[in-house]
């Protein structure tokens, strides 16, 4: 792997740490796989692309975050106030967002951002070296990490963690679980949309399909991270997510150095997630079989 | 302090399975009373608790707590004043959160300011002190995940959580039924000592006649959604199992032995 490819992988790993943070909230803390992710990522990218094209890259990030939060809020409202099953509410928002995203980009499926000023060109002007992307992304990921760390220490943060663990207990403590879920989904999707907004400016284009399979990529990062650093606490959990996301991108970069077509990547990601989640159950079954065989041979 | 007036509750209304649980049910509790509630399965005990706690809403009637109408108030809002403990020890605590974090969440009832630090140093000391009152050594396991504790320990923590901020009313829904006899005895003792030292108005469902007679200052025996026997004051202190059963047969024209009552007494 060349140095440029290695650097690129680290950059991608950092920018895709953000959706993994978002998925960490929905999947690990709330115990709900939130499929809104695939749509809110593109929403962030689309909003950011439109504003970047208009000459406001920083406002593009802010608007992307806000739009993502709104998308998350809609999913949460469908779930809590309308009684729609969690998985389905995510699918509904994601599907609806497809149209919204097309509308945001003015009816086009693709929006190129050539020769526009982006947060990365701003960063290049500031740092003036080849690591300008890495430096900006490191700053943003650290900032989000610190914000998450502080947030989960607050009363609200603690209530959100408890909501995923035992809703009855949270309600018994006079806390409205509908609102804790709304806040959690809004934060989760805001972070995912921020990533979309950054990716659009980094790759200088937004595409209607750029979010496909994002949730699987995020889960793969979570699982790889969990294998490296056991996530006993929120802090360790978030650190493991960063490690997982970067390692996942390095693995992908390695795979790409072989002759395998990039179109295989989604299948590989899906397999990684399926195998990792299935392993504990399979292991148990295998051990039971072994035990039964041993018992049988003893008779 | 708690009054229930003319409460009606029917499940599966408009279907062949319709089942009226409470019919024109009225009850009034005095401040500081400790009421034991007994009755066979289907007598309406749990429905009664669910109505008071707000897990279900009545078809008609009115429930007030300290002269405030709470009939249609949402469950989490009335939880500020009503503490509830269930039979299942896993229901009252969040297994992946530590003992301290669980207590901190219960303690939030007293101070709601979402973006402040969840657990301050002062809170830590206070929570530790309260948990040490249980005499179970849990104050040394404040950072242990609750899921790793035994059922009895979890129920003791739940008891502390429910009374950490003094509730106006404490509902105990057979809270010792899932525990072994020795632990159940210990939790019953703890409950009595906390309830009496804090003067908490309490309602307790039990299936054990002896416990029902021994504990509390008032006894309600329910049958088919009605109060069959209501004993308090002087009479309560002289109550025995045999004259309770006698009273029950008199009032309901039923013989307990032939009934499907599942009550135990030792």
Interface residues (C-beta under 8 A of the other chain):
Chain A: X153 X154 X155 X156 X157 X158 X159 X161 X162 X165 X166 X168 X169 X170 X171 X172 X173 X174 X175 X176 X177
Chain B: X74 X75 X76 X77 X79 X80 X83 X84 X90 X91 X92 X93 X94 X95 X96 X97 X101 X102 X104 X105 X106 X108 X109 X112 X113 X114 X115 X116 X117 X118 X119 X161 X162
